Amino acid sequence: MAAYSKVLIIDYGSQYTQLIARRVREAGVYSAILPCTASTAEIQAAAPSAVILSGGPDSVTNEDAPGLDALVLNLGVPVLGICYGMQLLAHVLGGMLASATDREYGPARLSIRPSRLFEGIGDSAFTVWMSHGDRVLEAPEGFTSIASTENLSLAAMADEQRGIYAVQFHPEVFHTENGPLILQNFLYNIAGLAKDWTMSAFVDRCIAECRAQVGASKVVLGLSGGIDSTVVAALLHRAIGEQLHCIFVDQGLMRKNEAAQVRATLNQYLPGLNLKMVDASDTFLSRLAGVEDPEQKRKIIGSTFIDIFDREALAIEGVEFLAQGTVYPDVIESYNAKGVVIKSHHNVGGLPETMKLKLVEPLRELFKDEVRRVGKELGLPDSVVWRQPFPGPGLAVRILGEVTRDRIALLQEADAIVQAVLEETGWSRKVWQGFAVLLPLKTVGVMGDARTYDNVIALRVVDSVDAMTANWTRLPHDVLAAISQRIVSEVRGINRVVFDISSKPPSTIEWE
């Protein structure tokens, strides 16, 4: 099967590297990220059609600053350097740099000269976003200046003959006017790439690859009902049919009626799916009894899930593969720009050594928004495609303190109201997540002329793209009032609702 065009993004530690990858994909071209520590062999294996060098926090003149593998400039493909990438190109190719006395951060007006990179933009200056300390004073031999600002005579440079371009600003961020057009000029006009990255093409290729990988073997999947695992189930169900065995472990920590809703949805949209529902709520809650420490809760839930999933999976004769909903940010976050592992990702909490299964990860190339588009391509309903992210430990990390059946039931009722009001007011799809948190305290209230001393619910609603950062959502006061009034009126045992107005960082999205 024909491969996609591919843009290789070499990551030098920029906070915008994933954004570059997303912008390239939004333009219909596949992109992949490698750390700047990647070996020559890894770069060759990537077989890129074009290369982009990201920004980064270092100064290229520092002794330990990340460098550039000579192979990148000898691949015979176009190269675009962004910010640190521009300075690195200048440094490697013999230009002259200077350290700025003041870091330039924020908007600047860019004046451009004729170049294929700026084709279709016109002659007028436009606003770009700067974020740099060093600057290029003299371009390397063969390069010409193609843009300037009031502070920079060399805000962009090009060696048109070699197809090497560099910009000091960030075309990938929203604040840069004409940013998408600049990237598209590089992709289409300079690199000559085709718009061949579509979700329809991905689905066709993925199904064929899964069939080839699995053959006649059986595959087991831990299905949670979330977007990632459900899309994996839909892809594999279409690819290998009854060879796929899905296990849904109900830990008793899901939202109100969620297990029943998941079953009904799967029966309707994936008829014939091999699905086993395991009610393990008694086991989970007995192991969580008396536990208040958040990290201990997570470890207990993770290990208990593995015990139960392992038992159920081993009971299926002939299973050779484990399917997981690993997505591309999970892959990227397994290293940083310096090649250090940040965290490992396993959707089922870790692959038990006794299982010795091979992995099937159909979504490992995709960002979350692309997973949703694949879900739509496969005909899954909006209730699945737009389901908000839900933590693996479930409501246990939204119940501060001990987890009991009574406290779970209390939170389920309150959270159901939050979901209902967000849906009714049209806010459900506008936010990344919105949910209730049960606090480990009680406050005095008055209901029906009687004194109450009941529980407190915190409302957490955030906007985000990938959960790496998040801002608290400015919900209208009438929406907040509707949520608060319904919870206090309808959920016996709660007499106060508070609204969390902290962003990530310094806070986290979840409370535990």
N, C-alpha and C positions, 0 to 999 in steps of 0.2 A: 504494500500500500504506500502511495506517495507520501513523503514527509512534508510537514508544514515548512513555510519560510520561518526562520528563527532569528530573533534578535537576542544576542547574548549581552546581558547587563552585568558588568563587573562592579561589585559592591565595595566601595571604599569607606563605608560606615555612615553614609548619609541617612538622615531621618526620612528622606524622600525616595529611597531606592525602590521600595515596593510601589510607590506612586508612579515612578517611571514605568515599571513593568505593567501596571494597570493601564496607563495611558496608551502604551504601545498596543496592548490587547484590545482596548476600546477602538483603536484604529483598524482592527481586523487582522493584526499580525501577531503571531505567537511570540512570547518573550520568556526568557529564563534567566535566573540570577545565579551567579557564582561569586564566592568571596574573592577578594583580591589576592588571597593566599592560594588560590587554585593552581594546580600544577599545569605544566605545559600539556601533559597527556589529557587532563580534564578539559582544557580549552579546545584541544584538537578534537576530542570526542564529541564536544558540543556541536561542532560543524556549523557555526553560525553563518547567516547570510549578511549580517551586519553586527557591529559592536557598539555599545554605549558604555562610557566610563562615568560612573556616578560621582556625585560630590562626596565630601568627607570632612571630618573635623581637623585633620592634621595639616601641618605645613609641609609641602613637598621637599623643602630644604632641610628638614630635620633628619638626623642620622638614621632614625628608626622608622621613617615615614614609609607607608606602603608604596611599592614601586609598580612598574608595568612590565609584564612578560614581553620580551621582544617579539614573540610569536604573533601577538595581537596585531602588530603593524605589518606583519608579513603574510597575513592570511589572504590578502588580496580582496578584502571586503571593506566597505565604507565604515568609518569610525566617527563617532560623535562624543566629544568630551564635554561634560557639564561641570562647571565650577571647579572643584578639585581636579576633575578630569581634564579641564583645559590647562590648568597650571602644570599638571603632570606631563601632558603632551609637550608643552613648551619646554619644560625642564629636560625631558628625555631627548628631545630633538634639537636642543642647542639654543633655545631662546633665553631671554633674560627675565628674571623675576625679582620682585621686591616685596618685602613684608610691609603691609599697611600699618601706619601708626594707630589708626582707628579701624575697627572692623566695620565694614559696610553691610548693614542689615536693613532690608526694607525696600520700598519702591524706588525706582529710578526711571528716568525717561531715556529710551534707547533710540538713537538715530542710526539708520541702516544704510548700507551701500548695496549695489546690485550683487546678488548672490543667489544660487539655486536654493539655499537654505531659507531665504526670505521671499521666495517667489509668491506673488499674489497678495502681498501685504500692502504694497504702495509705498509712497515716499515719506509719509508723515511719521513723526516720532510716536512711540507708544510706551506704555508702562510695563516694566518687567520687575521681577522680584530678585533682589540680590541677597546673598548671605555668604560673605567671604572675608578673609583677612589678607592673604597674599593676593598679588595681582601680577599680570604679565606686562612687562615694560617693553620688551622687544620680541616680535614674533620670530619663530625659527625660519631658517632659509626655506623658501618655497611657499611660505604663508603670507597672506595679506590680511589687513584689518578689514572686516566687513561690518563692524558696528562699533559705536562709541556712546558714552554717556558724558555728562558734565564732569565726572570724576575719573573716567577711564577712557583713554584714547583707544585701548584695545579691549573692548567688551565682547568681541567675537572675532574669530579668525578662521581662515580656510585655506587649505591647499586643494583647490578644485581638481587639479590633475590627479592627485593621489586619492581623492575622496575622503580627506580627513578634515573634520570641522570641529570647532570648539566654541562654547559660549560660557561667559562668566556668570550669567544669570540662570535661573531655574525655569525652563519652559514647561516643566511638568506640573507646576503648582497653579492653582486657580487664579492667583493674583497676577500672573503674567498674561497680559493681553496677547492674543495670537499664538499662545503656547501650543495648542493642539495643531495649528496649521504649520508651525515650525517643525514639530515632530513628524507630521505627515509628509512634509517636503523631504525630510531626511529618509523616511521609509519608502515613499513612492518614487519621488523624482530622482533622488540620489542613489539609493540602494536598489531601486527598481523592484521592490517587493510586491507581492500580490496580497489582496485581502482574502486570505484563505483560512483564517482562524474564525470559524463559526461553530456554534454549538451543535448545529445539525451535522456538520462534518465530524465534530468530536464524537458525537454519539455513535455514528456509523463506525468510526475507527476503533472506539473503545470496545464496542460489542465484539468486533472481529478479533481484537487483541485478547480480550478476556476468554473468548472461545479457544483461541490458540494456546493461551497459557494454561488453562484448566484442563482441556481435553475432556476425558470421560470421568474425571474425578469429581468428588463432592466438595462443596464449599460451605463453611459455616459463617454466619454473620450475626453479631450482636446488634439487634435492631432496637433503637430507642424511640423511634417515632419522630425524631428530629430530621431536619432537612438533609444533613449529610448522609446518615445511615439509610434514610428512606430512598434517596436518589441512588445510592449504591445498590440497594435491594432491587429497585426498578431496572437499573442497567443490567445486573446479573440475572434477574428473572427473565428479561428479554433475551439475554445471551445464552444462558444455559438451562433455563427452565427448572425442572424438578431436581436438578443437581444441587441447587441452592437450598440450604436449610437455615432459616432465621430463628433466632432465639430472643424473645422479649422477656427480660427479667424485671418484674415489678417489685421494686424495693419498698413500696409503700410510701415513697417520698416524692411522688409526682403530683401534678396539679389535680384539681377536682375532676373526677371521672375521666382522667386522661388515658388510662389503660384501655377502657372500653371504647373511647373515641379512636385510639390508634388502631385497635382491632377492626372497628367498623370501616375506617378509611382504607386500610389495607385490603380488606375483603372486597370493597367496592372497586378500587382502582388497580389492584394487583390480584385479580381472581386466580386461584390455583396456587398461590404462593405457599410454600411449605413454611408454616409459622407455628412455633410452639410458645405459648404464653405461660410463664412460670411465676406463680405468686409466691414470692419469698419474703413478704413483708414481715412475717413473724421472726424470721431469722435475723434480718437486718435490725429490727427494732430491739430485739433481745440483746444483740451485741452492742447496740448504742446506748443501752440503759445506763443512766448515771454519768454519761460522758458529756463534758461541756467544752473541752478544748477543741478549737476548730480543726487543727491539723490532725489530731487524733481521730476526729470524726471522719475526715477524708480518708485516712489510712484504713480505718475499719470498713468503710463503705467500699473502698477499692479492693481490699483483700477479700471481702465477702462476695463481691461481684465475681471476682476471678474464681473463687471456690465453686460457686453455683454454675457459672458459665462453663468452666472446665468440666464439671460433672455432666452437664447436659450435652456438651459437644462430644465428649468421649463416648457417650451412649449412642451416637450416630455412627454406624459402621461405614468405613471407607472414606472418611473425611481426610483430605490432604491439604486443604487450603483454608486460611482464615481471611475473610474480607474485612477491611476497615475503611472508615470514612475519612482518612487522612487527606487534608487539603493543602494547597501550596504554601500558605503561611506557616503551617506546621513544619513543612520541610525546611523553609528558609530559617525559621527560628531555632532549628537544630544547630546552627552555627551563627557567629557574628562575623563582621568583616575581617577580623583578625584570625578567624578559623577556630574560635573557642566555642565549645558547645554551650548554649544557653539553657536549653531544656530539651528533653526527649518527649516525643508524643506517641502515645498508644491509646487508641480510642476505647479499648476495653480495660485500661488500667495496667497494661503490661501483659506480654505474651507468656503464659505459663510454660516453663521449660519442659514439663512433662508432655505437652501437646505436640511439640516438634512440627508445627504446621508451617507451610509456606504462605507468604502474604500475597493478597490481591488487593491493590489500592487504586481503584479506577479514577479517583478524584484528585490524586496527588499533584496533577498539573494545574488545578483550578483554584481561583480565588472564590470567595463566598458568593459574590454576585453572579459569577459564572455557574456555580453549582445551582443557584436558583433558576437560571436560564435553562440549564439542562433539565431541571425538574419540570419546567413548563414544556420543554421539547418532548418530554416523555409522557405528558398528559396528566401530571400530578395536580391535585387541586390547590387552590390558593391557601387553604388552611395548612398545608404542608410546606408549600413553597415559601410562604411568608411567615412561617412559625418563628417566633423570636428565639434567640439562643437560650438554652436552658442548661444550667450547670450539671456536670456528671453526678455529683453527690445529691442532686435534687434539692428539695426544700430543706434538707439538713443544714445547708450553709446559709439559709435564710431564716432559720430559727436560732436565735442567739441563746446559748445555754443548752439545757438538756432537750433531747428530741423524744417526745412522747406522742401517743396516738391522739390525745386531746389537743396538744399544741399543734400537731400536724393538721387536724381537722379545722382548728381555728384559723390557721394561716390559709388553708385551701379555700375557705369561704371568703376571706378578705381578698385574696388574690383573684378569685373568680370575678369579684366585683370590679377590681382594677382592670382586668382584661375586657370585661363587658363594656365598661364606660369608654375605654380607649377605642374599642371597636365602633361603638355607637357614635362617637364624636369624630371619627375619621383619623384619630391620632395613632392608631395601632401600627400603620405602615409608615408613619412619619418618623417614628423613633426606632432606635436600635433595640432597646429593651425597656420594659416598664413592669414593675412587680412590687409586691408587698414583702416587708420584712417584719417578723415578730420579735419585738425587743424583750429582754429579760427583766422587765420592770413593770410596775403598776402605778397608776396615778388616780387621784380622786376626781370624781365627776358627779354630775347631777342628772338623773333621768327620772321623769315622772315625779318630781318633787322628792325623790329619794336619793340618798348619797350612794355612790358606787365607788368601788376600788378595783379597777379592771386593767386589762392589758393595753399596750400601746403598739400601734402599727406604724412603721416608717414606710413612706412611699418613695421608691427609687425609679426615676425615669431618666434615661440618658440618650444622647446622640453620639454615634460613632460610625466609623467605616469598617474597622477591623478589630475593635476592642483593645488595640494597643494604647490608644488614648480615648477619652470620652468627656463630653461636656454635659452638665445637667441640663435637661430640657426645660425651656421656659413655657410650661403648660399654662394655658389661659386660666384665669382665676375661676371661671365658671366650671371648667373641667375638674379642677382641684376640689372645688366645693361639692360637685356631684359625687366624686369618689369618696370624700370624707363623710358626707351626709349618709350615703348608702351604707358604708361600712359600719358606722356607729349605730345606725338605725336597725340594720338587718343582721349583724353578727353579734350575738349575745356573748359578752365577755370582753368586748373591746369598747373603750370609751374615749379614745383619743387617737388622732392621725397626725403625723408630722411629715414634712417634706424635706428630703435630703437634697441640699443645694451645693454639694461638693463635686469637683471634677476629678478625673484621672489623668495624670497625677495631680495632687499627691495621694488622693484616695484611690480605692479600687472600685470596680463596678459592683461586685458582690460585697457583702458586709463581712463575710468570713472566707 
